[in-house]
Amino acid sequence: MTRNDTEETAVPAADGRPAGRWSVLFERAREPGDGPRPTPEAAAGRGPRRPRGVAPEANRANALHPGAWWVWALGLGTAASRTTNPLLLALLIGTAGYVVAARRTAAPWARSYGAFVKLAMAVLGIRLAFAVFLGSPIPGTHLVVTLPEVPLPDWAQGVRIGGRVTAEGLVFALYDGLKLATLLICVGAANALANPARLLKSLPGALYETGVAVVVALTFAPNLIADAQRLRAARRLRGRPDRGLRGLLHVGLPVLEGALERSVALAAAMDARGYGRTARVPSGVRRTTAVLTLSGLLGVCAGTYGLLTAEGGTYGLPVLAAGLAAALGGLWLGGRRTARTRYRPDEWGVRAWLVAGSGVAVAALMTAAASYDPTALRPGVVPLVAPALPLWPAAAVLLGLLPAFVAPIPKEAP
């Protein structure tokens, strides 16, 4: 007598219980005192995901303000601009990566962090390639290789292609490129953690139109990548090629069509919500707004230049503060031209202050360390020595890990 092909067999499940029709008998045979049935996570040796640190699970009520993430990331970027020490830059990269891994969601914009890391690595490689083929202004005695040099005319004095490649020039290019790569990774961390739509709600009314354009530009690339991945997966399931020129044509056209449909739908939604319509304000208010905004921007530029130069250290900070005050006043007055309301605006709570404060503290402490001991933060390459890790600046960088413990934990992990 042959067995029926549809008969269920007693195949053990992942948690050790027999599957099929025997699982019913197994459940009936359990005694009341046996305790609850183990969950699949416990049977596989994995406990349920528990909150880390003192942070609660994220919801609409306690969601972190997106501006706090940008302040934190810009603080790390400011700290990176103050040093060329590769150990401190690597510590900044590790800090940003740990916070992103602990607090990013599964949203499309959260996937942009990997693209920024790849872009940073490409920038570092290009900087090293320029140092190899176009030379370096740093003199060196440790010769690595001598490339064939291309003769150039007399008007190209100071420029060469090929020639001697020294270890000092390569190390200088590595330090310089690593600083720029760290800045890109910090910006990528802000893009992966901050919700661009919620950030748009927090902008002042004068920057609403500009903010909408920036948010649309920021969300275009992640949506395009998500559409391409979805279409490639669908073609693979149907047994069709998804690589090469043929696969690119069959995937690229639907992706562009979907982007065009989203653009038309977005334009219709923006027009229905009164995008671009302005309220009537007196002419004196408009002139005052223009004067305050222009003078504020000039003050910010002059103050920033003064802070970056040694001669303008006395007047840089007051001019920068006056410029920021004038620019904020102009933005406040300019917001009266935009008649719009905010539905359930995000609150800047205690956790947002802690996240933003950690980034500001890292930037402030690194700036103070750069003025107190510039040699430790900017190691020289002539003579060629190994960089040392300064303890106090390294401890200041570790303050940037605070968001990984105080920011609310997202419900959906990537």
Disulfide bonds with the S-S distance in Angstrom:
none
